[in-house]
Amino acid sequence: MKNNPVIAINESRIYNRPESYETMMEVGPKVCITTANHPGFMGFEQLIQTGIHPMAGRYGGGSIDMRETLNPLAMYQYTVWKDVYSHEEMHHDNFDTIYELCGQCLDMVIEGPWEAYYEIRQSDLPSIMGMTDVPAVLGEAFGKQQSIPHIALAERRAIAVGDHWVMKGHEQAFEEGAVKTLQWLKEFVPGMVGWMLLKQTGASAIGSFQLDPEGMLKATLGANPPQYNTNYGAEIPSEPPIPARAPAQYLVHMEWESAEHAHTGLGYAMVDYELRGIHNNGVLKHLDKGPYYMFFAPMMEQGMWRRKLVS
């Protein structure tokens, strides 16, 4: 909405192994500190995939707990900004540092990064979520050579992210139906913490590492980075340079007390007569693709930006 901040979600798929977690713990805080240099930066959440919703995704081979078996796994990094220009300006002003730090992570990346912008259409989230602790079990887990999410994320709150592609001309009807569905879940289903409805408005070329050909092909380990430039030029854009997805993409972001609460709660859309009618007519009949739900656990976060949300 007009008065809400902008969320840039950096999506990648990473190698599920302990070394990847060690890299994230080494590089991630440095990226956060660098990003926080910019006055337009409002907060972040780093999410690690723990599974999927098999009924919502219609994938019988998946489950809500795939922390040890899913490889690669998704990593979604939400960064929250005053506006698009603030995010792009941060990348411009800190390009050499960000390029060097992100380059240290490439040996764990299987796909990505892709950084799309999302407008917060409506929200009903708690006003503040604090910084997530890094649990003391890390040392023991590394000794056992466990996979990434199994290390520490088992008992944290669960975040369900549902991917919906909406038919052209059906956006308003979908938004109304999605909000009614989410409000019903918040009122009647135990374990629902809060939600956001996000609409993709485009993508960041520089945040997606989509450099110009010379920068893309420059041989460097980071000490001699390429020039800041993309196929859209070297100026700082005030709107997403890469156009929005068509058909329109929406993400339904839901927070639950646990993955089990999320699994049961989403199932209400299939087995509760009242909610099924709301969801069928308000959501499913407007889709070109989806819904597909992944489950995540927050690994690191600073949620003070939630105080700025306007529903």
Solvent accessible surface area in square Angstrom, and as a share of the most:
residue,aa,sasa,rsa
1,M,69,0.31
2,K,201,0.85
3,N,112,0.57
4,N,13,0.07
5,P,7,0.05
6,V,28,0.16
7,I,0,0.00
8,A,0,0.00
9,I,0,0.00
10,N,24,0.12
11,E,38,0.17
12,S,10,0.06
13,R,81,0.29
14,I,0,0.00
15,Y,88,0.33
16,N,12,0.06
17,R,68,0.25
18,P,15,0.10
19,E,84,0.38
20,S,1,0.00
21,Y,1,0.00
22,E,85,0.38
23,T,25,0.15
24,M,5,0.02
25,M,47,0.21
26,E,113,0.50
27,V,7,0.04
28,G,15,0.14
29,P,52,0.32
30,K,101,0.43
31,V,37,0.21
32,C,32,0.19
33,I,123,0.62
34,T,15,0.09
35,T,7,0.04
36,A,60,0.46
37,N,105,0.54
38,H,19,0.09
39,P,130,0.82
40,G,4,0.04
41,F,33,0.14
42,M,43,0.19
43,G,0,0.00
44,F,21,0.09
45,E,1,0.00
46,Q,9,0.04
47,L,0,0.00
48,I,0,0.00
49,Q,6,0.03
50,T,12,0.07
51,G,0,0.00
52,I,23,0.12
53,H,0,0.00
54,P,30,0.19
55,M,90,0.40
56,A,9,0.07
57,G,3,0.03
58,R,143,0.52
59,Y,124,0.47
60,G,81,0.78
61,G,81,0.78
62,G,12,0.12
63,S,48,0.31
64,I,34,0.17
65,D,74,0.38
66,M,33,0.15
67,R,41,0.15
68,E,106,0.47
69,T,107,0.62
70,L,37,0.19
71,N,80,0.41
72,P,44,0.27
73,L,0,0.00
74,A,1,0.00
75,M,10,0.04
76,Y,20,0.08
77,Q,59,0.26
78,Y,1,0.00
79,T,29,0.17
80,V,0,0.00
81,W,1,0.00
82,K,139,0.59
83,D,54,0.28
84,V,15,0.08
85,Y,88,0.34
86,S,8,0.05
87,H,1,0.01
88,E,2,0.01
89,E,43,0.19
90,M,6,0.03
91,H,18,0.08
92,H,72,0.32
93,D,89,0.46
94,N,26,0.14
95,F,14,0.06
96,D,83,0.43
97,T,60,0.35
98,I,7,0.03
99,Y,31,0.12
100,E,83,0.37
101,L,22,0.11
102,C,39,0.23
103,G,30,0.29
104,Q,96,0.42
105,C,22,0.13
106,L,96,0.48
107,D,103,0.53
108,M,3,0.01
109,V,36,0.21
110,I,96,0.49
111,E,100,0.45
112,G,45,0.44
113,P,33,0.21
114,W,88,0.31
115,E,8,0.04
116,A,1,0.01
117,Y,1,0.00
118,Y,2,0.01
119,E,50,0.23
120,I,0,0.00
121,R,74,0.27
122,Q,65,0.29
123,S,5,0.03
124,D,58,0.30
125,L,25,0.12
126,P,39,0.25
127,S,71,0.46
128,I,78,0.40
129,M,43,0.19
130,G,50,0.48
131,M,124,0.55
132,T,22,0.13
133,D,114,0.59
134,V,69,0.39
135,P,39,0.25
136,A,106,0.82
137,V,74,0.42
138,L,27,0.13
139,G,53,0.51
140,E,105,0.47
141,A,5,0.04
142,F,46,0.19
143,G,67,0.64
144,K,125,0.53
145,Q,119,0.53
146,Q,42,0.19
147,S,17,0.11
148,I,0,0.00
149,P,0,0.00
150,H,60,0.27
151,I,6,0.03
152,A,12,0.09
153,L,4,0.02
154,A,55,0.43
155,E,162,0.72
156,R,40,0.15
157,R,36,0.13
158,A,6,0.05
159,I,0,0.00
160,A,0,0.00
161,V,3,0.02
162,G,0,0.00
163,D,36,0.18
164,H,3,0.01
165,W,53,0.19
166,V,0,0.00
167,M,63,0.28
168,K,188,0.80
169,G,68,0.65
170,H,57,0.26
171,E,42,0.19
172,Q,135,0.60
173,A,42,0.33
174,F,0,0.00
175,E,26,0.12
176,E,91,0.41
177,G,4,0.04
178,A,4,0.03
179,V,11,0.06
180,K,121,0.51
181,T,9,0.05
182,L,5,0.02
183,Q,94,0.42
184,W,22,0.08
185,L,4,0.02
186,K,73,0.31
187,E,129,0.58
188,F,107,0.45
189,V,9,0.05
190,P,94,0.59
191,G,11,0.11
192,M,17,0.08
193,V,40,0.23
194,G,0,0.00
195,W,6,0.02
196,M,0,0.00
197,L,0,0.00
198,L,0,0.00
199,K,52,0.22
200,Q,9,0.04
201,T,52,0.30
202,G,0,0.00
203,A,1,0.01
204,S,0,0.00
205,A,3,0.02
206,I,5,0.02
207,G,3,0.03
208,S,1,0.01
209,F,40,0.17
210,Q,80,0.36
211,L,9,0.05
212,D,17,0.09
213,P,79,0.50
214,E,128,0.57
215,G,4,0.04
216,M,97,0.43
217,L,149,0.74
218,K,90,0.38
219,A,103,0.80
220,T,37,0.21
221,L,170,0.84
222,G,4,0.04
223,A,91,0.70
224,N,101,0.52
225,P,26,0.16
226,P,7,0.04
227,Q,151,0.67
228,Y,29,0.11
229,N,43,0.22
230,T,10,0.06
231,N,120,0.62
232,Y,129,0.49
233,G,31,0.29
234,A,50,0.39
235,E,150,0.67
236,I,41,0.21
237,P,35,0.22
238,S,72,0.47
239,E,119,0.53
240,P,25,0.16
241,P,26,0.16
242,I,29,0.15
243,P,99,0.62
244,A,49,0.38
245,R,85,0.31
246,A,93,0.72
247,P,37,0.24
248,A,16,0.13
249,Q,9,0.04
250,Y,0,0.00
251,L,4,0.02
252,V,7,0.04
253,H,1,0.00
254,M,2,0.01
255,E,0,0.00
256,W,0,0.00
257,E,105,0.47
258,S,27,0.17
259,A,23,0.18
260,E,110,0.49
261,H,65,0.29
262,A,0,0.00
263,H,58,0.26
264,T,79,0.46
265,G,0,0.00
266,L,14,0.07
267,G,6,0.06
268,Y,64,0.24
269,A,13,0.10
270,M,69,0.31
271,V,124,0.71
272,D,40,0.21
273,Y,204,0.78
274,E,104,0.47
275,L,0,0.00
276,R,124,0.45
277,G,31,0.30
278,I,49,0.25
279,H,25,0.11
280,N,54,0.28
281,N,94,0.48
282,G,12,0.11
283,V,4,0.02
284,L,73,0.36
285,K,122,0.52
286,H,16,0.07
287,L,25,0.13
288,D,88,0.45
289,K,87,0.37
290,G,14,0.14
291,P,10,0.06
292,Y,60,0.23
293,Y,18,0.07
294,M,31,0.14
295,F,0,0.00
296,F,1,0.00
297,A,4,0.03
298,P,1,0.01
299,M,1,0.00
300,M,17,0.07
301,E,5,0.02
302,Q,52,0.23
303,G,1,0.01
304,M,76,0.34
305,W,2,0.01
306,R,7,0.03
307,R,135,0.49
308,K,111,0.47
309,L,31,0.16
310,V,66,0.38
311,S,85,0.55
